[in-house]
Amino acid sequence: MQKITLHQNLCVRCGQCTLVCPNRIFTRQKSSDCPSTITEAEEICIGCCHCVAVCLGSAITVGNIGPDDCLGQDKSATIRFEHLAHLLQNRRSIRCYSSKPLDDRIVEQLLDVVRWAPTAKNGLPVKWLIVNGASKVKELAGLVMDWGKQQPGFERMVEVWNKGGDPIFRGAPCVIAACTDDRAPLAGWSPVDAAIAVETLDICAAAMRLGACWAGIFVRAAQSSDKQIFNKWFGLKETETIHGGLMIGHIGEVVYQRLPYRPEAPKIWIR
């Protein structure tokens, strides 16, 4: 339950809150009225704070969150579509990393932005697991290989591993994974929430000219019958599940000369 306070002495009657709230908890009869909240407002509020962010008069507080708790907008920094298109087209799944460690401060910068990734009903279920350091990444890769040795089709990876290679994390100095609790109120959406968060992290890493790649084999292993082995290693509860992860680090010697070919996506237009 979220306590919602609307300070009528500050309200400029812009009506923005009535437009932006996903559950329509603000209402007014005419444009000259100060909005009010519906009876069940505090029960159905999801705490997204869109009303706080949009209010011209800084008149709304949700829970303990008021206008001063929200970051300001720098509208002069709006990204043009062609710049975003360039970033997305040039983002690659990197499997060649330098030996340079990834500074913890860079990880903090990335995750500080990723917290704005959308989640179902603003559930914010994602918890981040950060393995930063070559020795710990190698230890985690060993757990994945222990699982992989029991799986069909992993023979080539086992061969590479036995020769000193790392077919799991490709020598990346850092692995970042997203996990959620299976008992969360909106747990059915958790895999989607985690995937959105991880891909947001992937794009942010590309913007910082870092290399990243989805660690799919690791996630498969962490969700397998060996799940509790991985949960114990990370210090997770039995009810928590890893839904996505990235290997991430400074890009190695690979230098792309052009964009790899991608066919146009199939489309169905309904008019």
ChimeraX commands (.cxc) that place a marker at each C-alpha (Angstrom):
marker #1 position 0.00,0.00,0.00 radius 0.5
marker #1 position 1.31,3.42,-0.99 radius 0.5
marker #1 position 0.30,6.57,0.90 radius 0.5
marker #1 position -0.51,9.26,-1.68 radius 0.5
marker #1 position -0.43,12.92,-0.71 radius 0.5
marker #1 position -1.66,15.64,-3.06 radius 0.5
marker #1 position -0.88,19.11,-1.73 radius 0.5
marker #1 position -3.72,21.22,-3.08 radius 0.5
marker #1 position -1.96,24.48,-2.23 radius 0.5
marker #1 position 0.81,23.52,-4.68 radius 0.5
marker #1 position -1.41,22.04,-7.40 radius 0.5
marker #1 position -1.48,24.15,-10.59 radius 0.5
marker #1 position -4.34,22.07,-12.06 radius 0.5
marker #1 position -2.29,20.90,-15.02 radius 0.5
marker #1 position -4.09,17.54,-14.96 radius 0.5
marker #1 position -0.96,15.63,-15.92 radius 0.5
marker #1 position -1.43,13.14,-13.09 radius 0.5
marker #1 position -4.85,12.13,-14.43 radius 0.5
marker #1 position -3.26,11.35,-17.80 radius 0.5
marker #1 position -0.13,9.51,-16.76 radius 0.5
marker #1 position -1.27,7.20,-13.95 radius 0.5
marker #1 position -1.55,3.61,-15.28 radius 0.5
marker #1 position -4.31,2.78,-12.79 radius 0.5
marker #1 position -6.17,6.09,-13.17 radius 0.5
marker #1 position -6.17,6.83,-9.46 radius 0.5
marker #1 position -6.44,10.59,-10.00 radius 0.5
marker #1 position -9.68,12.16,-11.19 radius 0.5
marker #1 position -11.34,15.53,-11.65 radius 0.5
marker #1 position -14.67,16.76,-13.03 radius 0.5
marker #1 position -13.44,19.75,-15.02 radius 0.5
marker #1 position -10.11,21.25,-16.04 radius 0.5
marker #1 position -10.29,24.00,-13.41 radius 0.5
marker #1 position -10.54,21.45,-10.57 radius 0.5
marker #1 position -7.67,20.23,-8.46 radius 0.5
marker #1 position -7.48,16.43,-8.96 radius 0.5
marker #1 position -8.41,14.07,-6.16 radius 0.5
marker #1 position -7.69,10.38,-5.65 radius 0.5
marker #1 position -10.23,7.61,-5.96 radius 0.5
marker #1 position -11.25,5.66,-2.85 radius 0.5
marker #1 position -9.05,2.62,-3.50 radius 0.5
marker #1 position -6.08,4.65,-4.75 radius 0.5
marker #1 position -3.58,3.58,-2.10 radius 0.5
marker #1 position -4.49,-0.11,-2.55 radius 0.5
marker #1 position -3.97,-0.15,-6.32 radius 0.5
marker #1 position -1.06,2.30,-6.61 radius 0.5
marker #1 position 2.01,0.47,-7.95 radius 0.5
marker #1 position 4.47,3.11,-6.78 radius 0.5
marker #1 position 5.80,3.94,-10.24 radius 0.5
marker #1 position 5.94,7.63,-9.22 radius 0.5
marker #1 position 5.04,8.80,-12.72 radius 0.5
marker #1 position 2.63,11.23,-11.10 radius 0.5
marker #1 position 5.44,12.69,-9.00 radius 0.5
marker #1 position 7.66,13.01,-12.06 radius 0.5
marker #1 position 5.03,14.69,-14.25 radius 0.5
marker #1 position 3.46,17.12,-11.75 radius 0.5
marker #1 position 4.11,20.75,-12.77 radius 0.5
marker #1 position 3.44,22.05,-9.27 radius 0.5
marker #1 position 5.54,19.47,-7.39 radius 0.5
marker #1 position 2.38,18.74,-5.43 radius 0.5
marker #1 position 2.40,14.93,-5.18 radius 0.5
marker #1 position 4.17,12.55,-2.83 radius 0.5
marker #1 position 3.90,8.76,-3.08 radius 0.5
marker #1 position 5.03,6.94,0.05 radius 0.5
marker #1 position 8.27,8.64,1.02 radius 0.5
marker #1 position 9.04,9.73,-2.55 radius 0.5
marker #1 position 8.52,13.36,-3.46 radius 0.5
marker #1 position 9.75,15.70,-6.22 radius 0.5
marker #1 position 13.13,16.23,-4.55 radius 0.5
marker #1 position 13.83,12.49,-4.70 radius 0.5
marker #1 position 13.49,12.43,-8.50 radius 0.5
marker #1 position 16.31,13.31,-10.86 radius 0.5
marker #1 position 15.86,16.31,-13.12 radius 0.5
marker #1 position 15.67,15.98,-16.89 radius 0.5
marker #1 position 18.29,17.38,-19.25 radius 0.5
marker #1 position 16.15,17.78,-22.34 radius 0.5
marker #1 position 19.08,19.18,-24.31 radius 0.5
marker #1 position 20.69,15.72,-24.11 radius 0.5
marker #1 position 17.91,13.98,-26.04 radius 0.5
marker #1 position 19.37,11.22,-28.22 radius 0.5
marker #1 position 18.48,11.36,-31.89 radius 0.5
marker #1 position 17.11,8.22,-33.54 radius 0.5
marker #1 position 20.06,7.92,-35.92 radius 0.5
marker #1 position 22.47,7.90,-32.96 radius 0.5
marker #1 position 20.54,5.14,-31.22 radius 0.5
marker #1 position 20.27,3.20,-34.48 radius 0.5
marker #1 position 24.04,3.46,-34.91 radius 0.5
marker #1 position 24.63,2.14,-31.39 radius 0.5
marker #1 position 22.26,-0.81,-31.79 radius 0.5
marker #1 position 23.53,-1.74,-35.25 radius 0.5
marker #1 position 27.14,-1.65,-34.08 radius 0.5
marker #1 position 26.58,-3.53,-30.83 radius 0.5
marker #1 position 28.13,-6.99,-31.11 radius 0.5
marker #1 position 28.17,-10.04,-28.88 radius 0.5
marker #1 position 31.83,-9.95,-27.87 radius 0.5
marker #1 position 33.73,-13.16,-27.19 radius 0.5
marker #1 position 37.24,-11.72,-27.14 radius 0.5
marker #1 position 38.31,-9.72,-24.09 radius 0.5
marker #1 position 41.48,-7.96,-22.98 radius 0.5
marker #1 position 43.11,-8.95,-19.71 radius 0.5
marker #1 position 42.37,-5.48,-18.28 radius 0.5
marker #1 position 40.19,-5.77,-15.15 radius 0.5
marker #1 position 36.80,-4.08,-15.09 radius 0.5
marker #1 position 36.69,-1.35,-12.47 radius 0.5
marker #1 position 33.90,-1.73,-9.90 radius 0.5
marker #1 position 32.98,1.92,-10.50 radius 0.5
marker #1 position 32.12,1.13,-14.12 radius 0.5
marker #1 position 29.79,-1.66,-12.99 radius 0.5
marker #1 position 28.14,0.73,-10.53 radius 0.5
marker #1 position 27.68,3.33,-13.29 radius 0.5
marker #1 position 26.03,0.79,-15.56 radius 0.5
marker #1 position 23.68,-0.62,-12.95 radius 0.5
marker #1 position 22.78,2.86,-11.75 radius 0.5
marker #1 position 21.25,3.49,-15.18 radius 0.5
marker #1 position 19.75,0.03,-15.62 radius 0.5
marker #1 position 17.48,0.52,-12.59 radius 0.5
marker #1 position 15.20,2.49,-14.91 radius 0.5
marker #1 position 14.53,-0.58,-17.07 radius 0.5
marker #1 position 10.79,-1.31,-17.09 radius 0.5
marker #1 position 9.31,-4.10,-14.97 radius 0.5
marker #1 position 5.77,-5.48,-14.79 radius 0.5
marker #1 position 3.61,-3.23,-12.58 radius 0.5
marker #1 position 6.81,-1.59,-11.33 radius 0.5
marker #1 position 7.55,-4.76,-9.37 radius 0.5
marker #1 position 11.32,-4.12,-9.50 radius 0.5
marker #1 position 12.11,-7.79,-8.79 radius 0.5
marker #1 position 15.65,-7.95,-10.19 radius 0.5
marker #1 position 18.65,-8.45,-7.91 radius 0.5
marker #1 position 22.11,-8.24,-9.47 radius 0.5
marker #1 position 24.91,-10.75,-8.93 radius 0.5
marker #1 position 28.34,-9.38,-9.81 radius 0.5
marker #1 position 31.36,-11.64,-10.20 radius 0.5
marker #1 position 34.25,-9.28,-10.86 radius 0.5
marker #1 position 37.72,-10.76,-11.01 radius 0.5
marker #1 position 39.35,-13.36,-13.24 radius 0.5
marker #1 position 39.84,-15.99,-10.52 radius 0.5
marker #1 position 36.20,-15.96,-9.37 radius 0.5
marker #1 position 34.92,-15.92,-12.95 radius 0.5
marker #1 position 37.10,-18.97,-13.66 radius 0.5
marker #1 position 35.72,-20.69,-10.55 radius 0.5
marker #1 position 32.17,-20.06,-11.71 radius 0.5
marker #1 position 33.04,-21.31,-15.19 radius 0.5
marker #1 position 34.29,-24.50,-13.54 radius 0.5
marker #1 position 30.89,-25.06,-11.94 radius 0.5
marker #1 position 29.25,-24.62,-15.32 radius 0.5
marker #1 position 31.67,-27.11,-16.87 radius 0.5
marker #1 position 30.98,-29.64,-14.12 radius 0.5
marker #1 position 27.34,-29.46,-15.17 radius 0.5
marker #1 position 28.20,-29.43,-18.89 radius 0.5
marker #1 position 30.27,-32.59,-18.69 radius 0.5
marker #1 position 27.03,-34.45,-17.97 radius 0.5
marker #1 position 25.20,-32.94,-20.96 radius 0.5
marker #1 position 25.12,-34.28,-24.53 radius 0.5
marker #1 position 26.76,-32.04,-27.10 radius 0.5
marker #1 position 29.29,-30.46,-24.73 radius 0.5
marker #1 position 32.22,-32.59,-25.83 radius 0.5
marker #1 position 33.89,-29.79,-27.81 radius 0.5
marker #1 position 33.57,-27.35,-24.91 radius 0.5
marker #1 position 35.00,-29.91,-22.50 radius 0.5
marker #1 position 37.94,-30.41,-24.87 radius 0.5
marker #1 position 38.60,-26.65,-25.01 radius 0.5
marker #1 position 38.30,-26.39,-21.22 radius 0.5
marker #1 position 40.71,-29.25,-20.64 radius 0.5
marker #1 position 43.27,-27.45,-22.84 radius 0.5
marker #1 position 43.06,-24.34,-20.66 radius 0.5
marker #1 position 40.49,-22.38,-22.64 radius 0.5
marker #1 position 37.29,-20.81,-21.36 radius 0.5
marker #1 position 34.36,-21.70,-23.62 radius 0.5
marker #1 position 31.88,-20.46,-20.98 radius 0.5
marker #1 position 32.87,-16.82,-20.32 radius 0.5
marker #1 position 35.50,-16.43,-23.05 radius 0.5
marker #1 position 38.05,-14.86,-20.74 radius 0.5
marker #1 position 35.80,-11.99,-19.67 radius 0.5
marker #1 position 36.92,-10.47,-16.35 radius 0.5
marker #1 position 33.37,-9.94,-15.08 radius 0.5
marker #1 position 30.02,-11.71,-15.11 radius 0.5
marker #1 position 26.81,-9.91,-14.13 radius 0.5
marker #1 position 23.62,-11.91,-13.62 radius 0.5
marker #1 position 20.02,-10.99,-12.86 radius 0.5
marker #1 position 18.02,-13.08,-10.40 radius 0.5
marker #1 position 14.54,-12.86,-8.89 radius 0.5
marker #1 position 12.62,-14.56,-6.10 radius 0.5
marker #1 position 10.10,-17.16,-7.25 radius 0.5
marker #1 position 7.78,-16.05,-4.45 radius 0.5
marker #1 position 7.56,-12.44,-5.61 radius 0.5
marker #1 position 3.98,-11.20,-6.22 radius 0.5
marker #1 position 4.54,-10.96,-9.98 radius 0.5
marker #1 position 6.95,-13.89,-10.31 radius 0.5
marker #1 position 5.31,-15.00,-13.55 radius 0.5
marker #1 position 6.76,-11.91,-15.21 radius 0.5
marker #1 position 10.20,-12.22,-13.62 radius 0.5
marker #1 position 11.93,-13.90,-16.59 radius 0.5
marker #1 position 10.75,-11.07,-18.83 radius 0.5
marker #1 position 11.71,-8.39,-16.31 radius 0.5
marker #1 position 15.18,-9.90,-15.96 radius 0.5
marker #1 position 15.64,-10.22,-19.72 radius 0.5
marker #1 position 14.72,-6.56,-20.23 radius 0.5
marker #1 position 17.14,-5.53,-17.48 radius 0.5
marker #1 position 20.00,-7.63,-18.85 radius 0.5
marker #1 position 19.55,-6.36,-22.40 radius 0.5
marker #1 position 19.40,-2.78,-21.09 radius 0.5
marker #1 position 22.73,-3.51,-19.39 radius 0.5
marker #1 position 24.05,-4.93,-22.68 radius 0.5
marker #1 position 23.15,-1.73,-24.55 radius 0.5
marker #1 position 24.59,0.49,-21.82 radius 0.5
marker #1 position 27.84,-1.49,-21.97 radius 0.5
marker #1 position 28.01,-0.90,-25.72 radius 0.5
marker #1 position 27.50,2.82,-25.14 radius 0.5
marker #1 position 30.55,2.74,-22.84 radius 0.5
marker #1 position 32.51,0.89,-25.55 radius 0.5
marker #1 position 32.70,-2.24,-23.46 radius 0.5
marker #1 position 32.25,-5.73,-24.78 radius 0.5
marker #1 position 29.42,-7.94,-23.56 radius 0.5
marker #1 position 27.73,-11.19,-24.49 radius 0.5
marker #1 position 24.76,-13.08,-23.08 radius 0.5
marker #1 position 26.02,-15.97,-20.96 radius 0.5
marker #1 position 23.38,-18.44,-22.05 radius 0.5
marker #1 position 25.15,-21.66,-21.08 radius 0.5
marker #1 position 25.74,-20.33,-17.59 radius 0.5
marker #1 position 22.05,-19.44,-17.23 radius 0.5
marker #1 position 21.00,-22.90,-18.46 radius 0.5
marker #1 position 23.25,-24.50,-15.88 radius 0.5
marker #1 position 22.01,-22.20,-13.11 radius 0.5
marker #1 position 18.41,-23.18,-13.88 radius 0.5
marker #1 position 19.11,-26.91,-14.21 radius 0.5
marker #1 position 18.82,-29.70,-11.66 radius 0.5
marker #1 position 22.11,-28.29,-10.29 radius 0.5
marker #1 position 20.39,-24.99,-9.48 radius 0.5
marker #1 position 21.04,-25.19,-5.73 radius 0.5
marker #1 position 24.77,-25.68,-6.33 radius 0.5
marker #1 position 24.83,-22.31,-8.08 radius 0.5
marker #1 position 22.49,-20.70,-5.55 radius 0.5
marker #1 position 24.80,-21.80,-2.75 radius 0.5
marker #1 position 27.83,-20.42,-4.59 radius 0.5
marker #1 position 26.12,-17.04,-4.97 radius 0.5
marker #1 position 24.60,-17.08,-1.49 radius 0.5
marker #1 position 21.04,-17.10,-2.82 radius 0.5
marker #1 position 17.91,-18.50,-1.24 radius 0.5
marker #1 position 16.42,-21.72,-2.56 radius 0.5
marker #1 position 13.52,-19.76,-4.03 radius 0.5
marker #1 position 15.71,-17.41,-6.05 radius 0.5
marker #1 position 16.40,-18.07,-9.73 radius 0.5
marker #1 position 18.95,-16.66,-12.17 radius 0.5
marker #1 position 17.16,-15.59,-15.34 radius 0.5
marker #1 position 19.88,-13.89,-17.38 radius 0.5
marker #1 position 23.51,-12.90,-17.36 radius 0.5
marker #1 position 26.25,-11.15,-19.29 radius 0.5
marker #1 position 29.96,-11.70,-19.59 radius 0.5
marker #1 position 31.41,-8.21,-19.78 radius 0.5
marker #1 position 34.78,-6.49,-20.06 radius 0.5
marker #1 position 37.10,-4.42,-22.18 radius 0.5
marker #1 position 37.16,-5.57,-25.82 radius 0.5
marker #1 position 40.20,-7.53,-26.92 radius 0.5
marker #1 position 42.01,-7.37,-30.26 radius 0.5
marker #1 position 38.97,-8.04,-32.44 radius 0.5
marker #1 position 38.09,-5.08,-34.69 radius 0.5
marker #1 position 35.00,-5.24,-36.92 radius 0.5
marker #1 position 35.30,-3.71,-40.38 radius 0.5
marker #1 position 31.60,-3.78,-41.22 radius 0.5
marker #1 position 28.22,-4.79,-39.84 radius 0.5
marker #1 position 27.40,-8.49,-40.14 radius 0.5
marker #1 position 24.45,-9.20,-42.42 radius 0.5
marker #1 position 21.02,-9.42,-40.84 radius 0.5
marker #1 position 17.92,-10.14,-42.95 radius 0.5
marker #1 position 14.84,-8.00,-42.57 radius 0.5
marker #1 position 12.49,-9.27,-39.87 radius 0.5
marker #1 position 9.24,-10.92,-40.99 radius 0.5
marker #1 position 6.30,-8.56,-40.56 radius 0.5
marker #1 position 2.54,-8.90,-40.41 radius 0.5
marker #1 position 0.65,-5.63,-40.88 radius 0.5
marker #1 position -2.90,-5.40,-39.55 radius 0.5
marker #1 position -4.76,-2.34,-40.84 radius 0.5
marker link #1:1,2 radius 0.2
marker link #1:2,3 radius 0.2
marker link #1:3,4 radius 0.2
marker link #1:4,5 radius 0.2
marker link #1:5,6 radius 0.2
marker link #1:6,7 radius 0.2
marker link #1:7,8 radius 0.2
marker link #1:8,9 radius 0.2
marker link #1:9,10 radius 0.2
marker link #1:10,11 radius 0.2
marker link #1:11,12 radius 0.2
marker link #1:12,13 radius 0.2
marker link #1:13,14 radius 0.2
marker link #1:14,15 radius 0.2
marker link #1:15,16 radius 0.2
marker link #1:16,17 radius 0.2
marker link #1:17,18 radius 0.2
marker link #1:18,19 radius 0.2
marker link #1:19,20 radius 0.2
marker link #1:20,21 radius 0.2
marker link #1:21,22 radius 0.2
marker link #1:22,23 radius 0.2
marker link #1:23,24 radius 0.2
marker link #1:24,25 radius 0.2
marker link #1:25,26 radius 0.2
marker link #1:26,27 radius 0.2
marker link #1:27,28 radius 0.2
marker link #1:28,29 radius 0.2
marker link #1:29,30 radius 0.2
marker link #1:30,31 radius 0.2
marker link #1:31,32 radius 0.2
marker link #1:32,33 radius 0.2
marker link #1:33,34 radius 0.2
marker link #1:34,35 radius 0.2
marker link #1:35,36 radius 0.2
marker link #1:36,37 radius 0.2
marker link #1:37,38 radius 0.2
marker link #1:38,39 radius 0.2
marker link #1:39,40 radius 0.2
marker link #1:40,41 radius 0.2
marker link #1:41,42 radius 0.2
marker link #1:42,43 radius 0.2
marker link #1:43,44 radius 0.2
marker link #1:44,45 radius 0.2
marker link #1:45,46 radius 0.2
marker link #1:46,47 radius 0.2
marker link #1:47,48 radius 0.2
marker link #1:48,49 radius 0.2
marker link #1:49,50 radius 0.2
marker link #1:50,51 radius 0.2
marker link #1:51,52 radius 0.2
marker link #1:52,53 radius 0.2
marker link #1:53,54 radius 0.2
marker link #1:54,55 radius 0.2
marker link #1:55,56 radius 0.2
marker link #1:56,57 radius 0.2
marker link #1:57,58 radius 0.2
marker link #1:58,59 radius 0.2
marker link #1:59,60 radius 0.2
marker link #1:60,61 radius 0.2
marker link #1:61,62 radius 0.2
marker link #1:62,63 radius 0.2
marker link #1:63,64 radius 0.2
marker link #1:64,65 radius 0.2
marker link #1:65,66 radius 0.2
marker link #1:66,67 radius 0.2
marker link #1:67,68 radius 0.2
marker link #1:68,69 radius 0.2
marker link #1:69,70 radius 0.2
marker link #1:70,71 radius 0.2
marker link #1:71,72 radius 0.2
marker link #1:72,73 radius 0.2
marker link #1:73,74 radius 0.2
marker link #1:74,75 radius 0.2
marker link #1:75,76 radius 0.2
marker link #1:76,77 radius 0.2
marker link #1:77,78 radius 0.2
marker link #1:78,79 radius 0.2
marker link #1:79,80 radius 0.2
marker link #1:80,81 radius 0.2
marker link #1:81,82 radius 0.2
marker link #1:82,83 radius 0.2
marker link #1:83,84 radius 0.2
marker link #1:84,85 radius 0.2
marker link #1:85,86 radius 0.2
marker link #1:86,87 radius 0.2
marker link #1:87,88 radius 0.2
marker link #1:88,89 radius 0.2
marker link #1:89,90 radius 0.2
marker link #1:90,91 radius 0.2
marker link #1:91,92 radius 0.2
marker link #1:92,93 radius 0.2
marker link #1:93,94 radius 0.2
marker link #1:94,95 radius 0.2
marker link #1:95,96 radius 0.2
marker link #1:96,97 radius 0.2
marker link #1:97,98 radius 0.2
marker link #1:98,99 radius 0.2
marker link #1:99,100 radius 0.2
marker link #1:100,101 radius 0.2
marker link #1:101,102 radius 0.2
marker link #1:102,103 radius 0.2
marker link #1:103,104 radius 0.2
marker link #1:104,105 radius 0.2
marker link #1:105,106 radius 0.2
marker link #1:106,107 radius 0.2
marker link #1:107,108 radius 0.2
marker link #1:108,109 radius 0.2
marker link #1:109,110 radius 0.2
marker link #1:110,111 radius 0.2
marker link #1:111,112 radius 0.2
marker link #1:112,113 radius 0.2
marker link #1:113,114 radius 0.2
marker link #1:114,115 radius 0.2
marker link #1:115,116 radius 0.2
marker link #1:116,117 radius 0.2
marker link #1:117,118 radius 0.2
marker link #1:118,119 radius 0.2
marker link #1:119,120 radius 0.2
marker link #1:120,121 radius 0.2
marker link #1:121,122 radius 0.2
marker link #1:122,123 radius 0.2
marker link #1:123,124 radius 0.2
marker link #1:124,125 radius 0.2
marker link #1:125,126 radius 0.2
marker link #1:126,127 radius 0.2
marker link #1:127,128 radius 0.2
marker link #1:128,129 radius 0.2
marker link #1:129,130 radius 0.2
marker link #1:130,131 radius 0.2
marker link #1:131,132 radius 0.2
marker link #1:132,133 radius 0.2
marker link #1:133,134 radius 0.2
marker link #1:134,135 radius 0.2
marker link #1:135,136 radius 0.2
marker link #1:136,137 radius 0.2
marker link #1:137,138 radius 0.2
marker link #1:138,139 radius 0.2
marker link #1:139,140 radius 0.2
marker link #1:140,141 radius 0.2
marker link #1:141,142 radius 0.2
marker link #1:142,143 radius 0.2
marker link #1:143,144 radius 0.2
marker link #1:144,145 radius 0.2
marker link #1:145,146 radius 0.2
marker link #1:146,147 radius 0.2
marker link #1:147,148 radius 0.2
marker link #1:148,149 radius 0.2
marker link #1:149,150 radius 0.2
marker link #1:150,151 radius 0.2
marker link #1:151,152 radius 0.2
marker link #1:152,153 radius 0.2
marker link #1:153,154 radius 0.2
marker link #1:154,155 radius 0.2
marker link #1:155,156 radius 0.2
marker link #1:156,157 radius 0.2
marker link #1:157,158 radius 0.2
marker link #1:158,159 radius 0.2
marker link #1:159,160 radius 0.2
marker link #1:160,161 radius 0.2
marker link #1:161,162 radius 0.2
marker link #1:162,163 radius 0.2
marker link #1:163,164 radius 0.2
marker link #1:164,165 radius 0.2
marker link #1:165,166 radius 0.2
marker link #1:166,167 radius 0.2
marker link #1:167,168 radius 0.2
marker link #1:168,169 radius 0.2
marker link #1:169,170 radius 0.2
marker link #1:170,171 radius 0.2
marker link #1:171,172 radius 0.2
marker link #1:172,173 radius 0.2
marker link #1:173,174 radius 0.2
marker link #1:174,175 radius 0.2
marker link #1:175,176 radius 0.2
marker link #1:176,177 radius 0.2
marker link #1:177,178 radius 0.2
marker link #1:178,179 radius 0.2
marker link #1:179,180 radius 0.2
marker link #1:180,181 radius 0.2
marker link #1:181,182 radius 0.2
marker link #1:182,183 radius 0.2
marker link #1:183,184 radius 0.2
marker link #1:184,185 radius 0.2
marker link #1:185,186 radius 0.2
marker link #1:186,187 radius 0.2
marker link #1:187,188 radius 0.2
marker link #1:188,189 radius 0.2
marker link #1:189,190 radius 0.2
marker link #1:190,191 radius 0.2
marker link #1:191,192 radius 0.2
marker link #1:192,193 radius 0.2
marker link #1:193,194 radius 0.2
marker link #1:194,195 radius 0.2
marker link #1:195,196 radius 0.2
marker link #1:196,197 radius 0.2
marker link #1:197,198 radius 0.2
marker link #1:198,199 radius 0.2
marker link #1:199,200 radius 0.2
marker link #1:200,201 radius 0.2
marker link #1:201,202 radius 0.2
marker link #1:202,203 radius 0.2
marker link #1:203,204 radius 0.2
marker link #1:204,205 radius 0.2
marker link #1:205,206 radius 0.2
marker link #1:206,207 radius 0.2
marker link #1:207,208 radius 0.2
marker link #1:208,209 radius 0.2
marker link #1:209,210 radius 0.2
marker link #1:210,211 radius 0.2
marker link #1:211,212 radius 0.2
marker link #1:212,213 radius 0.2
marker link #1:213,214 radius 0.2
marker link #1:214,215 radius 0.2
marker link #1:215,216 radius 0.2
marker link #1:216,217 radius 0.2
marker link #1:217,218 radius 0.2
marker link #1:218,219 radius 0.2
marker link #1:219,220 radius 0.2
marker link #1:220,221 radius 0.2
marker link #1:221,222 radius 0.2
marker link #1:222,223 radius 0.2
marker link #1:223,224 radius 0.2
marker link #1:224,225 radius 0.2
marker link #1:225,226 radius 0.2
marker link #1:226,227 radius 0.2
marker link #1:227,228 radius 0.2
marker link #1:228,229 radius 0.2
marker link #1:229,230 radius 0.2
marker link #1:230,231 radius 0.2
marker link #1:231,232 radius 0.2
marker link #1:232,233 radius 0.2
marker link #1:233,234 radius 0.2
marker link #1:234,235 radius 0.2
marker link #1:235,236 radius 0.2
marker link #1:236,237 radius 0.2
marker link #1:237,238 radius 0.2
marker link #1:238,239 radius 0.2
marker link #1:239,240 radius 0.2
marker link #1:240,241 radius 0.2
marker link #1:241,242 radius 0.2
marker link #1:242,243 radius 0.2
marker link #1:243,244 radius 0.2
marker link #1:244,245 radius 0.2
marker link #1:245,246 radius 0.2
marker link #1:246,247 radius 0.2
marker link #1:247,248 radius 0.2
marker link #1:248,249 radius 0.2
marker link #1:249,250 radius 0.2
marker link #1:250,251 radius 0.2
marker link #1:251,252 radius 0.2
marker link #1:252,253 radius 0.2
marker link #1:253,254 radius 0.2
marker link #1:254,255 radius 0.2
marker link #1:255,256 radius 0.2
marker link #1:256,257 radius 0.2
marker link #1:257,258 radius 0.2
marker link #1:258,259 radius 0.2
marker link #1:259,260 radius 0.2
marker link #1:260,261 radius 0.2
marker link #1:261,262 radius 0.2
marker link #1:262,263 radius 0.2
marker link #1:263,264 radius 0.2
marker link #1:264,265 radius 0.2
marker link #1:265,266 radius 0.2
marker link #1:266,267 radius 0.2
marker link #1:267,268 radius 0.2
marker link #1:268,269 radius 0.2
marker link #1:269,270 radius 0.2
marker link #1:270,271 radius 0.2
view
